[in-house]
């Protein structure tokens, strides 16, 4: 059984329809493509960010890490029940015209990662850092809320559609 890691993604495109399709791909509802090992998908409403860009936030759980979404090639032999085939986000970004920034963390396995690619499929951020949750103070007393040690300093330009799109 794979570990579940929490992910938070922002997609940015010039096309509302592209973002609607991205949601279908993440939910295994697209007839052509799917993204590997997505356990759950919650999507926010599409926003018109002005300047001709639309964005959507998607979050949920993934098996292990989001790394597999950014590495490798298209796999025409790895198909779903509907006949869709596996493809990575950089390939889709270039093909469909969207930028993406994804953040993932699994404090149980002590890591956080942030990966980003622009609408040309070029990876512009690829970071991973160790982190862990501390549930006891130095005297061994249980804390009401965990404290985080390590991890990424920030998510980067998570709310800037122009930078994410590229």
Helices and strands as residue ranges (DSSP letters): E 4-13, H 16-26, E 33-34, E 42-43, E 47-50, E 53-63, H 67-70, E 75-79, E 85-86, H 89-96, E 98-106, E 111-117, E 123-136, E 142-150, H 161-165
